[in-house]
Amino acid sequence: MHLGGSFALGPWRVRRTGCGAMQLAGDGVFGPPRDRDEALKVLRAVAQTEIVCVQNLFNMADQRSRDVLAECTARSIAFVPFCPLGLPGEGRRRLLTDPVLAAVAARLGATPVQVALAWLLGLAPNILLIPGTRTRAHLAENLAAADVRLDDAARAGLARRFPAARAAPIG
């Protein structure tokens, strides 16, 4: 089976094959790279090939891969946040039950999941979300995040609560 070449996906041309670089995120795939400079060198070298996306742990509560996102944005490489709603278990529960996130969601008529995903989508034009989906209701909730518009008050409240969110949008 020939996997080379590209095909149309909506308005984009998509390559059929790419290069995996999971360990850029650090030991055990999670967390910041053990050697940030080396990880960025690898990303820059791989970018000269036909890399189409980088997947790193990144969400509202854990933004340690922000520099990798910025590098991907500068190079027009898709960035796929791994665990966009926090790591399964306690980390995810803490994020999605956060009172500031809940208040923003209530004011906007959305769910905390939708606000967290909308926040990610608003960070940079190269972010691609693949949130986990187990039910049709969950799928509908995730898809509706694309229609949530965070206003200045929402962004300011989230930036106060999640300090790394203070940085300007990337790209």
C-alpha positions in Angstrom: 0.0 0.0 0.0 1.4 3.4 -1.0 1.1 6.0 1.8 3.0 8.9 0.2 1.5 12.0 -1.3 -1.3 14.1 -0.1 -5.0 14.6 -0.3 -7.6 17.3 0.0 -9.2 17.7 3.4 -11.6 20.6 3.2 -9.5 23.7 2.2 -6.2 22.0 3.2 -3.7 19.6 1.6 -2.9 16.9 4.1 0.2 14.7 3.8 -0.4 11.0 4.3 2.6 10.2 6.4 4.5 12.1 9.1 7.1 11.7 11.8 6.4 10.9 15.4 8.3 12.7 18.1 6.4 11.8 21.3 9.4 11.9 23.6 9.9 15.7 22.9 7.5 16.1 25.9 9.9 14.5 28.3 10.3 11.3 30.3 7.2 9.1 30.1 5.8 11.5 27.4 4.3 13.8 30.1 5.7 17.0 31.4 8.3 19.4 30.0 11.3 18.1 28.0 14.2 17.0 30.1 16.4 19.1 27.9 14.4 22.0 26.5 17.1 23.2 24.1 17.6 19.7 22.6 13.8 19.2 22.2 13.6 22.5 20.3 16.6 21.4 18.1 14.9 18.2 17.3 11.6 20.0 16.5 13.5 22.4 14.2 15.3 19.5 12.4 12.1 17.5 12.1 10.3 20.6 10.8 12.6 20.5 7.8 11.1 17.2 6.9 7.4 16.8 6.4 6.2 16.9 10.0 2.5 17.7 10.2 1.8 17.9 13.9 3.3 17.7 17.4 1.3 16.3 20.3 2.3 17.4 23.8 0.6 17.6 27.2 -1.0 21.0 27.3 -4.2 22.4 28.9 -5.4 25.3 30.9 -3.8 24.0 34.1 -0.6 22.7 32.5 1.0 25.0 30.0 4.6 23.9 30.4 4.8 23.1 26.6 3.9 26.7 25.6 7.4 27.2 24.0 6.8 24.1 21.9 3.4 25.5 20.8 5.1 28.8 19.9 7.7 27.0 17.8 5.1 24.9 16.1 3.0 28.1 15.4 6.0 29.9 13.9 6.7 26.9 11.6 3.0 26.3 10.7 3.0 22.9 12.3 -0.2 21.7 13.8 -0.1 21.4 17.6 -2.4 18.7 19.2 -2.8 19.2 23.0 -2.5 15.9 24.7 -5.1 15.6 27.5 -6.7 19.0 26.7 -8.9 18.7 29.7 -6.2 17.6 32.1 -4.8 14.3 33.0 -7.4 11.7 33.7 -8.4 11.4 37.3 -7.8 14.1 39.9 -6.1 16.6 37.6 -9.1 16.6 35.2 -11.6 16.8 38.1 -9.8 19.8 39.6 -9.7 21.6 36.3 -13.3 21.0 35.3 -14.7 21.8 38.8 -12.7 24.9 39.2 -15.0 27.7 40.4 -13.6 30.4 38.1 -13.9 28.1 35.1 -17.5 27.1 36.2 -18.4 30.8 36.6 -17.2 31.7 33.1 -19.0 28.8 31.6 -22.2 29.7 33.4 -22.0 33.3 32.3 -21.4 32.3 28.7 -24.1 29.5 28.7 -21.5 26.8 28.1 -20.0 23.9 30.1 -16.6 24.0 31.7 -15.4 21.5 29.1 -16.5 23.8 26.3 -14.8 26.8 27.8 -11.6 24.9 28.4 -11.6 23.6 24.8 -12.6 27.1 23.4 -9.7 28.6 25.4 -7.3 26.2 23.7 -8.7 26.9 20.2 -8.2 30.6 20.8 -4.5 30.3 21.7 -3.2 29.8 18.2 -4.4 29.1 14.7 -2.5 25.8 14.5 -4.2 24.1 17.5 -6.0 20.9 16.6 -8.2 19.4 19.3 -8.8 15.7 19.8 -10.6 15.5 23.1 -11.6 12.1 24.3 -15.3 11.2 23.5 -17.1 8.2 25.0 -20.7 9.0 24.3 -22.8 10.9 21.7 -23.7 13.5 24.3 -20.0 14.0 25.1 -19.3 14.3 21.3 -22.0 17.0 21.0 -20.6 18.9 24.0 -17.0 18.8 22.6 -18.1 19.9 19.1 -20.1 22.8 20.5 -16.9 24.2 22.0 -16.0 25.5 18.6 -19.0 27.9 18.9 -18.0 29.3 22.3 -16.6 32.8 22.1 -14.6 33.9 25.0 -14.9 37.6 25.6 -12.3 39.9 27.3 -13.8 39.4 30.7 -13.7 35.6 30.3 -10.1 35.7 29.2 -9.1 38.0 32.0 -10.8 35.8 34.7 -9.2 32.7 33.3 -5.7 34.4 33.1 -6.0 35.4 36.8 -6.9 31.9 37.8 -4.5 30.1 35.5 -1.4 32.3 35.6 0.3 30.8 32.5 -2.8 31.9 30.6 -1.6 35.5 31.0 0.7 35.2 28.0 -0.7 36.7 24.8 -2.3 34.4 22.3 0.3 32.7 20.1 0.6 33.4 16.4 
